[in-house]
Amino acid sequence: MRLADGVAVPGEPAPVTVRMDRWRAELPPDAWPDTLPASGEIRRGDVFAVAEAYRAGSASARQLLAAVLVWGYGPIGYGPWRAARSLGADPEGERLAYALAEMCASAPDEGALRTAYCRFLDAGQARLPWLGPGLFTKVLYFAGYRRGAGGVQPLILDRVVASQLPAEAGVGRRSHRWSAEEWLGYLRWAAEQARLRGVEPDAVEMTVAGAGRSVG
């Protein structure tokens, strides 16, 4: 199920607002995703559009990463600098493409999700500077989420989410380098919560993240 342009993902709060001129100035020109709104007000659907273009072969892995990082860092001042370092460590996008190869399937299963997660963790495979689980799970979310498919779906796991997850989700709160099994345990928990509530798994993630921000 494709989101219509400009439509918020169900459960999504206000769009992230960034200074597009600064981001464009600091990121490599070849990595810039031209479809991002010039206004700088970016919703998840805008990043999903870049992910869809990537899977169709009309956007590069570097453009997908750039779109995710613009949205993920948002107005944080050091975001463009860190994003440029992440992209600069993979100038041809080969490591990114290798990490995301499993995400191009019609519906990535748990094995594919585990493989992609482990590749991003491994310096010998696809690990990039300033791209830990809190950010690369955002990449996996946008690249691999299949709206309407149900079941286990890739979701964002960052410190805000981890701080609010119940013990049964199986994620350690004090770490920021969660294992693939911790991530998968959280995805299974979210899938079950989504089934019980009759919502999408990412609506569960947004609810958890919103609770974390309200007390942060």
DOFISE-264636 format. One record per residue (C-alpha): residue in one letter; x, y, z. Coordinates in steps of 0.05 Angstrom, whole numbers, plus 32768, in hexadecimal, padded with zeros to 4 digits. Layout:
# DOFISE-264636
vexza:east:north:up
a:X:Y:Z
...
# end
This chain:
# DOFISE-264636
vexza:east:north:up
m:8000:8000:8000
r:801F:8042:7FE9
l:8015:8082:8010
a:7FF9:80BC:7FE7
d:8029:80F6:7FE0
g:8024:8128:801A
v:7FF9:80F9:8045
a:8012:80EB:808C
v:801D:80A4:80A3
p:7FE5:8091:80D3
g:7FFC:80A4:8118
e:8033:80D3:80FF
p:803B:8114:8125
a:804C:8156:8104
p:8080:8155:80CB
v:80C9:815E:80DA
t:80E1:81A3:80C6
v:8128:81AE:80AD
r:8152:81E3:808B
m:8156:81C7:8045
d:818B:81F9:802E
r:81BB:81E2:8064
w:81AF:8198:8056
r:81B9:81A1:800B
a:81F9:81C9:8016
e:8219:8194:8042
l:8204:8152:8021
p:8225:8137:7FE1
p:81FD:814D:7FA4
d:81F5:8106:7F8A
a:81D5:80F1:7FCB
w:81A0:8127:7FCD
p:8158:810D:7FC4
d:8136:8143:7F9A
t:80F0:812B:7FAB
l:80F4:8143:7FF3
p:80C6:817F:7FFE
a:80E9:81C2:7FF2
s:80C3:81DE:802E
g:80ED:81B4:805D
e:80AF:8196:807D
i:80BB:814B:8075
r:808C:8113:8086
r:8099:80C9:8088
g:8074:80C2:8046
d:80A8:80EE:8024
v:80DF:80BF:803A
f:80B5:8082:8027
a:80B0:80A0:7FE1
v:80FC:80A0:7FDB
a:80FE:8058:7FF5
e:80CC:8043:7FC1
a:80F6:8064:7F8B
y:8133:8040:7FA6
r:8111:7FFC:7FA1
a:80FA:800E:7F5A
g:8141:8021:7F46
s:8134:806B:7F3C
a:8157:8083:7F7B
s:819A:806F:7F98
a:81A9:8050:7FDC
r:81CE:8091:7FED
q:8190:80BA:7FDD
l:8166:808D:8009
l:8198:8094:8042
a:8199:80DF:803A
a:814D:80E4:803C
v:814B:80B9:807B
l:8181:80E3:809D
v:8160:8126:808B
w:8120:810C:80AB
g:8143:80E7:80E3
y:8170:811F:80FB
g:813C:8155:80EC
p:8150:819A:8107
i:818A:817F:8131
g:81C5:81AD:8121
y:81FA:8176:8118
g:81CD:814C:80EB
p:81E8:8163:80A7
w:8231:815C:80BF
r:8226:8115:80D8
a:81FD:8101:809B
a:8234:811A:806D
r:8266:80EE:8092
s:8239:80B1:808D
l:8230:80BC:8042
g:827A:80CD:8038
a:828F:8089:8053
d:8269:8066:801A
p:8272:8093:7FDD
e:8258:8060:7FAC
g:8220:8047:7FD9
e:8238:7FFF:7FD3
r:8236:7FF1:801E
l:81F1:800E:8023
a:81D7:7FE6:7FE8
y:81F4:7FA7:8006
a:81D3:7FB5:8049
l:8190:7FC3:8028
a:8190:7F8A:7FF5
e:8161:7F61:8020
m:8130:7F9B:8025
c:811E:7F9A:7FDC
a:80F4:7F5A:7FE2
s:80A9:7F62:7FDE
a:80A3:7F53:8028
p:80E5:7F4A:804F
d:80E0:7F11:8081
e:8102:7F0C:80C5
g:8140:7EEC:80A5
a:8147:7F26:8075
l:813D:7F59:80AC
r:8172:7F37:80D8
t:81A3:7F35:809F
a:819B:7F7F:808F
y:81A1:7F93:80D8
c:81E0:7F6A:80E1
r:8200:7F87:80A2
f:81F6:7FCE:80BD
l:8218:7FBA:80FE
d:8255:7F99:80DE
a:8290:7FC5:80CC
g:82A5:7F91:8099
q:8263:7F95:8075
a:823A:7FD5:8078
r:8246:7FFC:80B8
l:824E:8046:80AC
p:8265:807E:80DB
w:822F:80A0:8103
l:81FD:806C:80ED
g:81EB:8042:8129
p:81AB:801A:8135
g:8183:8059:8147
l:818D:8072:8100
f:8196:8034:80D6
t:8155:8016:80F0
k:8135:8054:80D2
v:8155:8041:808F
l:813C:7FFA:8096
y:80F6:8013:80A9
f:80EF:803E:806B
a:8110:800C:803C
g:80EC:7FCE:8055
y:80A8:7FE1:8072
r:806D:7FC6:804A
r:802E:7FEB:805F
g:7FF1:7FBE:8062
a:801A:7F7D:8063
g:8014:7F73:80AE
g:8040:7F46:80D8
v:8088:7F55:80EA
q:80A0:7F96:80CA
p:80E1:7FBD:80D1
l:80D8:7FF6:8103
i:8101:802E:8120
l:8127:801E:8160
d:814A:805A:817E
r:8155:8071:81C6
v:8111:8093:81CA
v:80ED:8053:81B6
a:8119:8026:81E0
s:810D:8050:821E
q:80C2:8043:821B
l:80BE:7FFA:8205
p:80A3:7FC9:8239
a:80CF:7F90:8250
e:80AA:7F5E:8226
a:80C4:7F80:81E7
g:8109:7F66:81F9
v:8131:7FA5:81ED
g:8166:7FBE:821E
r:815A:8007:8231
r:81A1:8019:8243
s:81C2:8005:8202
h:81C2:8028:81BF
r:81E2:7FEE:819B
w:81AA:7FBC:819D
s:81B4:7F78:817F
a:818E:7F5E:8144
e:8168:7F2F:8172
e:8152:7F69:819E
w:8139:7F8E:8161
l:8114:7F52:8147
g:80F5:7F46:818B
y:80DB:7F8D:818B
l:80C0:7F84:8144
r:809A:7F45:815A
w:807E:7F69:8196
a:8068:7FA4:816B
a:8048:7F75:8139
e:801F:7F55:816F
q:800B:7F98:818C
a:7FF6:7FAF:8147
r:7FCC:7F71:813D
l:7FA9:7F7A:817F
r:7F9B:7FC4:8172
g:7F8A:7FBE:8128
v:7FBF:7FEF:8113
e:8000:7FEF:80EA
p:8040:7FDA:810F
d:805E:801F:8104
a:8023:803E:8128
v:803A:8017:8165
e:8080:8033:815D
m:8066:807A:8157
t:803B:8072:8195
v:8078:8058:81BC
a:80A4:8090:81A2
g:8070:80C5:81B1
a:806C:80AD:81F9
g:80B8:80B3:81FE
r:80B8:80FA:81E3
s:8081:8110:8212
v:80AB:80FF:824F
g:80EF:8111:8231
# end
